[in-house]
Amino acid sequence: MTQPPVPNSGPVCVPCRLAVIGAVVLVLAGGFAYTAGWLTPARLTASRFINTFETVAGQPHPGYRRNHAKGLCVEGYFDSNGNGAAVSRATVFAPGRTPVTGRFAVPGGNPSAPDTSSPVRSLALQFQLANGEQWRTGMNSTPVFAVHTPEQFYQQLLAARPDPATGKPDPAKLKAFYAANPETLPFQNWVKAHPPSSSLANAAYYGINAFRFTDSSNTTRAVRWAMVPETPYAPITDAQKAAKNFLEADLDQRLQSGPLRWHLLLTVAQPGDPTDDATLQWPATRQQIDAGTLVLEHANSQEDGTCRDINFDPTILPAGIAPSDDPLLAARSAAYALSFQRRTREETLHPAVHQKLTQGQTAGQTQGQTQGQAQGDHS
């Protein structure tokens, strides 16, 4: 079939085309510059977060996470009982096993900090679903977060920066931050009433943020989750308080006797329950679903273990789970990405940065990590 003639639009204006291309490039560059904060230096960006984490750490620790730098890798699986399918069509909730790679850690940017430097423990997990999807989550041993906006979290970091004269945070600045932010009270009160666990194995770990779960009939509900241990909770002992490194040795000893287990409990919100504020718990009367058992079988060094190169971004989710309107989620994702970028670049340029730290070595003194540093990223 003969194509109709193309109307003659006249000679091509090469300078005009170049001008259009140049304009597009400028728009794209401007977008990147705005996102990075170059055009708005007062804007809160991932770079400002990570730079401040590095300042709070007291000295550089190249190749390590900018927060939760001290940790160890774990491996196992999630054994789903099928109950979670009532609220999510994610295949991780179909009956059967899903391989899991995880990481236990304590907050702070110093990979040699004492285990007692924070009352909080953390557990990050990556579920590798059979259909190729992944579910990544970073959880803490407190059911609430200290703050509910990225801006508050940044101000908390500033308050925790070490005083050059003492190398530790100024208690007056931390006190002033908490006084100016009464939203931190639930977190403070919970920590005061719950001594740190004596082991990584006997602590519960909470997802804290709300997420949107969608089932096979396209019904969407707000859900939070927790990993609740089968090992009975016990508080930290006086002997452990005097030790610098006991959590890893304790976990290794327990795993020699067999796998460790946690139950994945899904808490389903009711209309009106806050989904954008991680400082507030939902009522204890909300429906809870035991969706299956997390089984951890092995632990190994984070310097060369399977978790080392994972960015535990909590917004990497399978179909059937989506982020809520909690503003912390987007901020966490951006900060995790930058932290991951920096440390992997450092690993590439200096492969020796991950030589195993010997037991008891202190690569710089811990910088007075307190409740002001008790929460953060698993990137």
C-alpha positions, 0 to 999 in steps of 0.5 A: 500500500502506498504511503501518503506523502509527508508534508514538507515542513521546510528546512530542519532548524538544527540550532532549534533542535539543539536548544530543545535537547539542551533544555531537556538536559537542563530540566533533568539536571535541575531535577537531580540537583534539587533532589540532591539538595544542591539548589536548596542547601537548607532542605533535608536530604539523604546526604544530610542524614548520612553525613550527620550519622557519620558525625555522630559516629565520632570517626570514619568507619569506611565499608560499614553501615552508617548506623547499626554498624555492628552486627552479624549475619544469620541464615534460615527460612520462614515456614508459613502456615498459610494464615497470612493469606487472609490479609495478603496475597504475597506468596510468602504467606502461602504454605511452605518455606521461604529462604531468609538471610538476616542480620542482627545488630545494635544501633550506632555507627561504630562497628566495635561499639560495646553491646551495651551502648544501646538498649535496643537490638535490631533484626533485618531480614530478606525473604527470597520468594519463589517467584523472584520477589523479595521482602525486606524489613528492618525491625527493632526491639521496641514496638514504637519509634522515638519520632514520627517525622524525618525532620524530628529524626534529624533533630534527634541526630543533631542532639546526639552529636558528640561534644568535641570536648568530651567525645560524648553527646551533651545531656542537656541537648538531648534533654532539650530535644525530648522536652521539645518533642513530647511524641518521644514519651511512648518510646522513652517510657517503654525503654524505661519499663523494659530492660534490654534482653540478655540475648538476641534470641529472646527479644521480640522485633517489631516492624514499627511502621504500618504497611498496606496488605492486599488480599486475593479479593483486593481488600486492603488493610493496614498491618504491622508485624512483629517477630516474637521469640519462642525463647523466653525473655530474660533481662540483661545480667550484671555480668553482661552489663560489664562485658563489651561483646557478649551477644554474638558469643551467646547467639553462637552458643545457642545455635550449637544446640539447634535452630532458634524460632520466632513467630511472625505476628500480623496485627490488623488495624481498625479504621481510625488507627494511625498509619502515619505515626510510628510513635503510637501503638495500636490497641492491644485488642486488635486482631493478630494473626500468627502467620508462621515461624522464622527459623534461624539456623546459622550465624556468620561474620558480617565482614564476609557473610551473606548479609554484608551486601544487602541493603535492607530497604523496608520499601522493597516489598512483594505484590500484596504488601505496600508502604503506608503513608508513614513519612519515615518509610520514604526517608529510610529508603533514601538514606539506606540507598546512600549509605549502601552506595558509600560503603560499597564504594569504599569496599571496592576501593579498599577491599581490606576494610572488612578484615575481621575485627578481633574480639574486644578490639575497639576501633574508636571509642563508642560515642555515648550512644543513648536513646538519641541513637537508639533507632536507625537504618539497616542499610 
